[in-house]
Amino acid sequence: MQLNGSQIIMECLLEQGVDTVFGYPGGTVINIFDALYEYRDRLRHILTSHEQGATHAADGYARSTGKTGVVIATSGPGATNTVTGIATAHMDSIPMVVITGNVAIPLLGKDSFQEVDIVGVTMPITKHSYIVKDVNKIAETIRRAFYIANDGRPGPVLVDIPKDLSVAMAEYTSERPKVIEKHDNISEESLANAMEILNKSKNPFVLTGGGVIRADAGAEVLEFVEKMNSPFSSTLMGLGGIHTGHPLFTGMIGMHGSKTSNMASTQCDLLVAVGSRFSDRVISNVKGFAPDAEILHIDVDPAEVNKNVQVIHHVSGDVKVALQKINKGLQPAHKTERQAWVDQIQAWKLEFPLDTNQNGKIKPHTILRKLSELTSGKAIITTEVGQSQMWAAQYYTHSEPRTFLTSGGLGTMGFGFGACMGVALGRPDKKPINIAGDGSFLMNCNELATAVYYKLPMLTIILDNGVLGMVRQWQDIFFDKRFSGTTIERNTDFVKLAEAFGAKGYRLDNVEDVESVLKEALAQEGPVVVHVPIDKDDKVFPMVPPGAFIKDLIMDETLN
């Protein structure tokens, strides 16, 4: 049948199972938005306050649901406003399709009003970027974009469509989406070698990453670590892949990981990395990372093998499939074989607990642990970036996959609120909670207007120390307390700000009120902001100093 380009876009989105689109209108996409109006009974459009908020919302929607996030934005500043959100998704391997408008084909390359080469801009931060110059190519390009976004290691794809194509007519024929390849053609030799390495290990340690969640491989990893009787840790991105209350779990690893995890990675004889890319925030100084261990790397992306850490062996392919095959042939370890190693791990966990100091004041761990208790660890937590992000990772019990959403790779301040909106829209079965610092919250607090308009039942907790905490922490410890640009102390009344947008606001000053205020905030049906003033000198510990080995952590204010 004959449809215009905008209608073809709508039909292709429906083909791909899309039900929600985030965006902001403009001149070059006015026809696309007209089609959205026509298709409004089948496609829900969420109008955000800013295009960056749209990308973060689509990202949070994708992370929490496992679907592909979709964004529509206009040309020029509309397109460039999506760049930070695209880069965030790219670094964390999140499937997203961003459709931008552009000026009409005859105006391309002439510095026309609101013209930007968004394909050129985004090429380094997408799996692929397209500009369509033939209306007959719109459908196949949209279909290819969704396939690429989800095939193998996921990521964002951009499709730029000039305005004249959005009204041009073309023949459209419906197609079923191409089946995503499972990447299950795994070398039998690599599996055999892996089995040999696994069976001979006496002190194994398993590192789980975000790839476990992307592959829906939590059950397989759990079976694997229990058969191995192996302690295991998680990267920031992998939290929730397996319940963090599991007795073999040692805590997060890395710069702000637990002493137990960092020591285990240093003293193990085999380190098995599953769906992790060995980020610098995980390994710190590479010379001190797993120095006496053989390393086995299991990952879908062969480009990550030997990129940051040299490994003795690797298995390339879908993590879920690889572990299913390994588990089938893996002999369960006798408890006695690795009991001394497990006992050592448990001793470290008792010797090096995370902060429990109260001092009669509200501390970050006070809020996060009580929140975890009140929600049974089953809320979906989004975070901003910095100290609040690390505290949320450390102190909340992450019990399920796709329930801890954070900007791990790019470290995007302002990510959490937008992502929380996406969660509220994509997972109405869960309570969405954003953990923020005051600096990050001010980056995208304009999206409060969006949350209020759509009556999103989301809770934001602002841990307000009046400073840019993480950078200030470094300045305190490593720069002789020269607090350049980090002591903001803007004294914003976040309760009044929330109320000005139409949200509910609470201020939490006293330790004895923590439970009652959080309970009341969690019970609200619309957007809520809880403002929690904390001490500007509260720090994130443990901490690996720059350039140090992963085992050499600063544990507290005594800097030892």
C-alpha positions as CSV (number, residue, x, y, z in Angstrom):
1,M,0.0,0.0,0.0
2,Q,1.1,3.6,-0.6
3,L,2.0,5.5,2.6
4,N,4.1,8.7,3.2
5,G,7.4,8.4,4.8
6,S,6.1,9.4,8.3
7,Q,3.4,6.7,8.1
8,I,6.0,4.1,7.1
9,I,8.1,5.0,10.2
10,M,5.0,4.4,12.3
11,E,4.3,1.0,10.7
12,C,7.9,-0.1,11.1
13,L,7.8,0.8,14.8
14,L,4.7,-1.3,15.2
15,E,6.4,-4.1,13.3
16,Q,9.2,-4.1,15.9
17,G,6.8,-4.3,18.8
18,V,7.3,-0.7,19.9
19,D,4.6,0.7,22.2
20,T,6.3,3.8,23.6
21,V,8.2,6.6,22.0
22,F,10.0,9.5,23.7
23,G,10.7,12.8,22.0
24,Y,10.2,16.4,21.4
25,P,8.8,18.0,18.2
26,G,10.3,20.5,15.8
27,G,10.1,21.8,12.2
28,T,11.9,18.9,10.5
29,V,9.8,16.2,12.3
30,I,6.4,18.0,12.2
31,N,5.1,15.5,9.7
32,I,6.4,12.6,11.8
33,F,4.6,14.0,14.8
34,D,1.5,14.4,12.7
35,A,1.7,10.6,12.0
36,L,2.2,10.0,15.7
37,Y,-1.1,11.8,16.3
38,E,-2.7,9.5,13.7
39,Y,-1.3,6.4,15.4
40,R,-1.9,7.6,18.9
41,D,-4.1,4.7,19.8
42,R,-1.2,2.2,19.0
43,L,1.9,4.2,19.9
44,R,2.2,6.2,23.1
45,H,4.3,9.3,22.7
46,I,5.9,10.8,25.9
47,L,6.7,14.5,25.5
48,T,9.7,15.2,27.7
49,S,11.0,18.7,28.7
50,H,14.3,18.3,26.8
51,E,15.7,15.9,24.2
52,Q,18.4,14.7,26.6
53,G,15.6,13.7,29.0
54,A,14.0,11.8,26.2
55,T,17.1,9.7,25.5
56,H,17.7,9.0,29.2
57,A,14.0,7.9,29.5
58,A,14.3,5.7,26.5
59,D,17.5,4.3,28.0
60,G,15.8,3.5,31.4
61,Y,12.8,2.0,29.5
62,A,15.2,-0.3,27.6
63,R,17.3,-1.3,30.6
64,S,14.3,-2.1,32.8
65,T,12.2,-3.9,30.2
66,G,14.7,-5.5,27.8
67,K,13.0,-3.8,24.9
68,T,14.5,-1.2,22.5
69,G,14.2,2.4,23.6
70,V,13.0,4.8,20.8
71,V,13.5,8.5,20.6
72,I,12.3,11.1,18.0
73,A,13.9,14.5,17.8
74,T,14.1,17.4,15.4
75,S,17.2,18.5,13.5
76,G,20.0,20.9,14.7
77,P,19.8,21.5,18.5
78,G,17.2,18.9,18.9
79,A,19.5,16.3,17.4
80,T,22.6,17.5,19.2
81,N,20.6,17.4,22.5
82,T,20.4,13.7,22.2
83,V,24.1,13.1,21.9
84,T,24.8,12.7,25.6
85,G,22.0,10.2,26.0
86,I,23.2,8.3,22.9
87,A,26.8,8.2,24.3
88,T,25.5,7.0,27.6
89,A,23.6,4.1,26.0
90,H,26.6,3.3,23.8
91,M,29.1,3.0,26.7
92,D,26.6,0.7,28.6
93,S,25.5,-1.4,25.6
94,I,21.8,-0.4,25.7
95,P,19.6,-1.0,22.6
96,M,18.2,2.3,21.4
97,V,17.0,3.7,18.0
98,V,17.1,7.4,17.7
99,I,15.2,8.9,14.7
100,T,16.1,12.5,13.9
101,G,14.7,14.8,11.3
102,N,16.9,16.9,9.0
103,V,16.5,19.6,6.5
104,A,15.2,18.7,3.1
105,I,17.6,16.9,0.8
106,P,18.2,20.0,-1.5
107,L,19.2,22.0,1.6
108,L,21.7,19.5,3.0
109,G,25.3,20.8,3.2
110,K,24.3,24.4,2.8
111,D,24.3,25.5,6.5
112,S,20.6,25.6,6.3
113,F,18.5,26.7,9.4
114,Q,18.9,24.0,12.1
115,E,21.0,21.8,9.9
116,V,23.6,19.6,11.6
117,D,25.5,16.5,10.3
118,I,24.2,14.4,13.1
119,V,25.3,11.2,11.4
120,G,28.9,12.5,11.4
121,V,28.5,13.7,15.0
122,T,27.2,10.4,16.3
123,M,29.2,7.9,14.3
124,P,31.8,7.3,17.1
125,I,29.0,6.8,19.7
126,T,26.6,4.5,17.9
127,K,26.8,1.0,16.5
128,H,25.7,2.6,13.2
129,S,24.3,5.9,12.0
130,Y,22.3,6.3,8.8
131,I,21.0,9.2,6.8
132,V,18.1,8.1,4.4
133,K,18.0,9.9,1.0
134,D,15.4,7.7,-0.7
135,V,11.9,7.3,0.7
136,N,11.9,3.8,-0.6
137,K,14.7,3.0,1.8
138,I,13.0,4.2,5.0
139,A,11.5,0.9,5.9
140,E,14.6,-1.3,5.4
141,T,16.7,1.2,7.2
142,I,14.4,1.3,10.3
143,R,14.3,-2.5,10.3
144,R,18.1,-2.7,10.0
145,A,18.5,-0.2,12.8
146,F,16.5,-2.3,15.2
147,Y,18.4,-5.4,14.2
148,I,21.8,-3.8,14.7
149,A,20.7,-2.3,18.0
150,N,20.0,-5.7,19.4
151,D,22.4,-8.1,17.6
152,G,25.3,-9.3,19.7
153,R,26.5,-6.6,22.0
154,P,23.5,-4.1,22.1
155,G,23.8,-0.4,21.5
156,P,22.2,2.7,20.0
157,V,21.6,3.3,16.3
158,L,20.7,6.7,14.7
159,V,18.5,7.1,11.6
160,D,18.4,10.7,10.2
161,I,15.5,11.4,7.8
162,P,15.3,14.6,5.7
163,K,12.0,16.5,6.0
164,D,11.0,16.0,2.4
165,L,11.1,12.2,2.7
166,S,8.6,12.4,5.6
167,V,5.9,13.5,3.2
168,A,7.1,11.6,0.0
169,M,5.0,8.6,-0.9
170,A,6.3,5.0,-1.3
171,E,5.0,1.5,-1.3
172,Y,5.0,-0.2,2.1
173,T,4.7,-3.9,2.7
174,S,4.6,-5.3,6.3
175,E,7.4,-7.6,7.3
176,R,8.1,-9.7,10.4
177,P,11.2,-8.5,12.3
178,K,14.3,-10.4,11.5
179,V,15.2,-12.9,14.2
180,I,18.1,-11.8,16.3
181,E,21.0,-14.2,16.1
182,K,21.9,-16.0,19.3
183,H,25.7,-16.2,18.6
184,D,25.6,-19.8,19.8
185,N,28.2,-21.1,17.4
186,I,30.8,-21.4,20.1
187,S,34.0,-23.2,19.5
188,E,33.9,-26.7,21.1
189,E,37.7,-26.4,21.6
190,S,37.3,-23.2,23.6
191,L,34.7,-24.9,25.8
192,A,36.9,-27.9,26.3
193,N,39.8,-25.7,27.3
194,A,37.6,-23.7,29.6
195,M,36.5,-26.9,31.3
196,E,40.1,-28.0,31.9
197,I,41.0,-24.6,33.5
198,L,37.9,-24.6,35.6
199,N,38.2,-28.1,37.0
200,K,41.9,-27.7,38.1
201,S,41.4,-24.4,40.0
202,K,41.6,-24.4,43.8
203,N,40.9,-20.7,44.5
204,P,38.5,-19.5,41.8
205,F,36.8,-16.2,41.7
206,V,34.0,-15.1,39.3
207,L,33.5,-11.6,38.1
208,T,30.0,-10.9,36.7
209,G,29.3,-7.8,34.5
210,G,26.5,-6.1,32.7
211,G,26.7,-8.7,29.9
212,V,25.1,-11.2,32.3
213,I,22.0,-9.0,32.5
214,R,21.9,-8.2,28.8
215,A,22.0,-11.9,28.0
216,D,19.4,-12.8,30.6
217,A,22.0,-15.2,32.0
218,G,21.5,-14.7,35.8
219,A,20.2,-18.3,36.3
220,E,23.1,-19.8,34.4
221,V,25.7,-17.7,36.4
222,L,24.1,-18.7,39.7
223,E,24.2,-22.4,38.7
224,F,27.8,-21.9,37.6
225,V,29.1,-20.3,40.8
226,E,27.2,-22.8,43.0
227,K,28.6,-25.8,41.0
228,M,32.1,-24.3,41.3
229,N,31.5,-23.4,45.0
230,S,33.2,-20.2,43.9
231,P,33.0,-16.7,45.5
232,F,31.8,-14.1,43.0
233,S,31.7,-10.4,42.7
234,S,30.0,-7.9,40.4
235,T,30.9,-4.8,38.5
236,L,28.8,-1.8,38.9
237,M,26.9,-2.7,35.7
238,G,26.4,-6.3,36.8
239,L,24.6,-5.6,40.1
240,G,21.4,-7.5,40.4
241,G,22.4,-10.2,37.9
242,I,22.5,-12.5,41.0
243,H,21.0,-11.6,44.3
244,T,23.6,-9.5,46.2
245,G,22.5,-11.3,49.4
246,H,23.9,-14.6,48.2
247,P,26.4,-16.1,50.7
248,L,29.1,-16.5,48.0
249,F,28.7,-12.9,46.9
250,T,31.6,-10.7,48.0
251,G,30.4,-7.3,47.0
252,M,31.0,-5.0,44.1
253,I,34.6,-4.9,42.8
254,G,36.8,-2.0,41.7
255,M,37.6,1.5,42.7
256,H,34.8,1.7,45.3
257,G,34.4,-2.1,45.6
258,S,34.6,-4.1,48.8
259,K,37.9,-5.0,50.3
260,T,36.8,-8.7,50.1
261,S,36.3,-8.5,46.3
262,N,39.5,-6.7,45.6
263,M,41.5,-9.0,47.8
264,A,39.8,-12.1,46.3
265,S,40.7,-10.9,42.8
266,T,44.3,-10.4,43.9
267,Q,44.8,-13.8,45.6
268,C,42.7,-16.2,43.4
269,D,44.4,-18.7,41.1
270,L,41.6,-18.4,38.5
271,L,39.5,-15.4,37.6
272,V,36.5,-16.0,35.4
273,A,35.1,-12.8,33.9
274,V,31.6,-13.2,32.6
275,G,30.1,-10.4,30.5
276,S,32.6,-7.9,31.7
277,R,34.9,-5.7,29.7
278,F,37.6,-5.0,32.4
279,S,36.9,-1.3,32.7
280,D,39.7,0.8,34.3
281,R,37.3,1.5,37.2
282,V,37.3,-2.3,37.8
283,I,40.9,-3.2,37.4
284,S,42.7,0.0,38.5
285,N,46.5,-0.5,37.9
286,V,46.5,-3.4,35.5
287,K,49.9,-4.6,36.8
288,G,48.2,-5.4,40.2
289,F,45.0,-7.0,38.8
290,A,44.8,-10.8,39.4
291,P,48.6,-11.0,39.3
292,D,48.8,-14.7,40.1
293,A,45.7,-15.9,38.4
294,E,44.9,-17.4,35.1
295,I,42.0,-15.4,33.5
296,L,39.2,-16.9,31.6
297,H,37.0,-14.4,29.7
298,I,33.5,-15.2,28.5
299,D,31.9,-12.5,26.4
300,V,29.8,-12.0,23.3
301,D,32.1,-9.3,21.9
302,P,35.5,-10.7,20.7
303,A,36.8,-7.1,20.5
304,E,36.9,-7.0,24.3
305,V,39.2,-10.0,24.6
306,N,42.8,-8.9,25.5
307,K,41.9,-5.2,25.1
308,N,42.4,-4.1,28.7
309,V,43.7,-7.3,30.4
310,Q,45.6,-10.2,28.9
311,V,43.8,-13.5,29.4
312,I,44.9,-17.1,29.2
313,H,41.8,-18.3,27.5
314,H,38.4,-16.9,26.3
315,V,35.0,-18.2,25.1
316,S,33.4,-15.9,22.5
317,G,29.7,-16.1,22.2
318,D,26.4,-15.5,23.9
319,V,27.0,-15.6,27.6
320,K,23.8,-17.5,28.3
321,V,24.5,-20.2,25.7
322,A,28.2,-20.5,26.7
323,L,27.3,-21.0,30.4
324,Q,24.6,-23.5,29.6
325,K,27.2,-25.6,27.7
326,I,29.8,-25.2,30.4
327,N,27.3,-26.0,33.2
328,K,26.3,-29.2,31.4
329,G,29.8,-30.6,31.6
330,L,31.0,-29.0,34.8
331,Q,31.3,-31.4,37.7
332,P,30.1,-29.9,41.0
333,A,33.0,-29.1,43.3
334,H,33.0,-31.0,46.6
335,K,32.6,-28.6,49.5
336,T,35.9,-29.6,51.0
337,E,37.9,-28.9,47.8
338,R,37.5,-25.1,48.1
339,Q,36.3,-24.7,51.7
340,A,39.6,-23.1,52.9
341,W,39.2,-20.5,50.1
342,V,35.5,-19.9,50.9
343,D,36.4,-19.6,54.6
344,Q,39.0,-17.0,53.8
345,I,36.5,-15.0,51.9
346,Q,34.0,-15.1,54.8
347,A,36.7,-14.0,57.2
348,W,37.5,-11.0,55.0
349,K,33.8,-10.1,54.8
350,L,33.6,-10.1,58.6
351,E,36.9,-8.2,59.0
352,F,36.1,-5.5,56.3
353,P,32.4,-4.6,56.5
354,L,31.0,-1.5,54.8
355,D,30.4,1.6,56.9
356,T,28.0,1.3,59.7
357,N,28.9,4.5,61.6
358,Q,25.9,6.6,62.6
359,N,27.1,9.3,65.0
360,G,23.5,10.4,65.5
361,K,23.3,11.9,62.0
362,I,21.6,10.8,58.8
363,K,24.2,9.0,56.8
364,P,23.8,7.8,53.2
365,H,23.9,4.1,54.4
366,T,21.1,5.0,56.8
367,I,18.8,6.0,53.9
368,L,19.8,3.2,51.5
369,R,19.6,0.4,53.9
370,K,16.2,1.5,55.3
371,L,15.0,1.9,51.7
372,S,16.2,-1.6,50.9
373,E,14.4,-2.9,53.9
374,L,11.1,-1.1,53.2
375,T,11.1,-2.3,49.5
376,S,12.5,-5.8,50.2
377,G,15.2,-5.0,47.7
378,K,12.7,-5.2,44.9
379,A,12.3,-1.6,43.7
380,I,14.0,-0.5,40.5
381,I,16.8,1.9,41.5
382,T,18.2,4.4,39.1
383,T,21.1,6.7,40.0
384,E,22.7,9.9,39.1
385,V,26.5,9.9,39.1
386,G,29.0,10.5,41.8
387,Q,28.9,9.7,45.5
388,S,25.1,9.0,45.5
389,Q,25.7,6.4,42.7
390,M,28.3,4.5,44.7
391,W,26.3,4.6,47.9
392,A,23.3,3.2,46.1
393,A,25.5,0.4,44.6
394,Q,27.0,-0.4,48.0
395,Y,24.1,-0.2,50.5
396,Y,20.9,-1.2,48.6
397,T,20.3,-5.0,48.3
398,H,20.0,-5.7,44.5
399,S,17.8,-8.8,44.2
400,E,16.8,-9.0,40.6
401,P,18.2,-8.3,37.1
402,R,17.3,-5.0,35.5
403,T,16.6,-3.3,38.8
404,F,19.8,-1.3,39.2
405,L,20.2,1.3,36.4
406,T,23.2,3.5,36.3
407,S,25.4,5.3,33.9
408,G,28.5,3.2,34.4
409,G,30.6,3.9,31.3
410,L,30.0,7.5,30.5
411,G,29.2,8.6,34.1
412,T,26.4,11.0,33.0
413,M,25.2,13.4,35.7
414,G,21.4,13.9,35.2
415,F,20.9,10.4,33.9
416,G,18.9,9.0,36.8
417,F,15.8,11.1,36.7
418,G,15.2,10.6,33.0
419,A,15.9,6.9,33.4
420,C,13.5,6.7,36.3
421,M,10.7,8.1,34.1
422,G,11.4,5.4,31.6
423,V,11.1,2.8,34.3
424,A,7.8,4.2,35.6
425,L,6.4,3.9,32.0
426,G,7.9,0.5,31.2
427,R,7.6,-1.3,34.4
428,P,4.4,-0.3,36.2
429,D,4.8,-3.5,38.3
430,K,7.8,-2.0,40.1
431,K,8.5,1.0,42.3
432,P,11.0,3.3,40.5
433,I,13.4,5.2,42.8
434,N,16.1,7.6,41.7
435,I,19.0,8.2,44.1
436,A,20.5,11.6,43.4
437,G,23.0,14.1,44.6
438,D,22.1,17.8,44.5
439,G,24.6,18.5,41.7
440,S,23.3,15.8,39.4
441,F,19.6,16.5,40.2
442,L,20.0,20.1,39.1
443,M,21.3,18.9,35.7
444,N,17.8,17.6,34.6
445,C,15.3,18.7,37.3
446,N,13.3,20.3,34.5
447,E,12.0,16.8,33.8
448,L,9.9,17.1,37.0
449,A,7.4,18.8,34.7
450,T,7.2,15.6,32.6
451,A,6.9,13.3,35.6
452,V,4.1,15.5,37.0
453,Y,2.2,15.7,33.7
454,Y,2.2,11.9,33.3
455,K,1.5,11.3,37.0
456,L,4.5,9.0,37.2
457,P,4.7,7.2,40.6
458,M,8.4,7.8,41.0
459,L,10.4,8.7,44.0
460,T,13.6,10.8,44.0
461,I,15.8,10.9,47.0
462,I,18.3,13.8,47.0
463,L,21.3,13.3,49.2
464,D,22.2,17.0,49.4
465,N,25.7,17.9,50.7
466,G,25.8,21.3,49.0
467,V,28.9,20.2,47.1
468,L,30.0,18.2,44.1
469,G,30.8,15.4,46.4
470,M,32.9,12.9,44.4
471,V,35.3,15.5,42.9
472,R,35.5,17.3,46.2
473,Q,36.4,14.0,47.9
474,W,39.4,13.7,45.5
475,Q,40.3,17.3,46.2
476,D,40.1,16.6,49.9
477,I,42.3,13.5,49.8
478,F,44.7,14.2,46.9
479,F,44.7,18.0,46.3
480,D,45.4,19.3,49.8
481,K,41.8,20.4,50.3
482,R,41.8,22.9,47.4
483,F,38.1,22.8,46.7
484,S,38.1,24.5,43.3
485,G,34.6,24.7,41.8
486,T,33.1,22.0,44.0
487,T,31.6,23.9,46.9
488,I,28.3,25.1,45.4
489,E,26.1,25.5,48.5
490,R,23.2,27.0,46.4
491,N,20.8,26.4,49.2
492,T,18.0,25.3,46.8
493,D,14.8,24.4,48.6
494,F,14.1,21.2,46.8
495,V,10.8,20.7,48.6
496,K,9.5,24.1,47.2
497,L,11.0,23.2,43.8
498,A,9.1,19.9,43.7
499,E,5.9,21.7,44.8
500,A,6.4,24.4,42.1
501,F,6.3,21.7,39.5
502,G,3.3,20.0,41.1
503,A,5.1,17.1,42.8
504,K,5.1,16.1,46.5
505,G,8.1,17.2,48.5
506,Y,9.5,16.1,51.9
507,R,12.5,17.3,53.9
508,L,14.2,14.7,56.0
509,D,16.5,16.1,58.7
510,N,16.3,13.7,61.7
511,V,17.4,10.1,62.0
512,E,14.3,9.2,64.0
513,D,12.1,10.3,61.0
514,V,13.8,8.2,58.3
515,E,11.4,5.3,58.4
516,S,8.2,7.3,58.7
517,V,9.1,9.7,55.9
518,L,10.3,7.0,53.5
519,K,7.2,5.0,54.1
520,E,4.9,8.0,53.4
521,A,6.9,8.9,50.3
522,L,6.8,5.3,49.0
523,A,3.0,5.3,49.4
524,Q,2.4,8.3,47.2
525,E,0.9,7.6,43.7
526,G,2.6,10.5,41.9
527,P,6.1,11.9,41.7
528,V,7.8,12.6,45.0
529,V,11.0,14.3,46.0
530,V,12.7,13.7,49.4
531,H,15.3,16.2,50.3
532,V,17.9,14.8,52.7
533,P,20.7,17.2,53.8
534,I,23.9,15.3,54.6
535,D,27.4,16.3,55.7
536,K,29.6,17.7,52.9
537,D,32.5,15.6,54.3
538,D,30.7,12.2,54.0
539,K,32.8,10.2,51.7
540,V,32.6,7.0,49.6
541,F,34.9,4.3,51.0
542,P,36.5,1.9,50.3
543,M,38.5,3.7,47.6
544,V,41.4,2.7,45.4
545,P,43.7,5.7,44.9
546,P,44.7,6.6,41.4
547,G,47.5,4.5,40.0
548,A,47.3,2.1,43.0
549,F,46.8,-1.7,42.9
550,I,43.3,-2.9,43.4
551,K,44.1,-4.4,46.8
552,D,45.5,-1.2,48.2
553,L,42.3,0.5,49.3
554,I,41.7,3.5,51.5
555,M,39.2,2.2,54.0
556,D,38.2,5.4,55.9
557,E,39.2,8.9,56.9
558,T,42.4,7.7,58.4
559,L,43.6,7.1,54.8
560,N,45.1,3.7,55.6
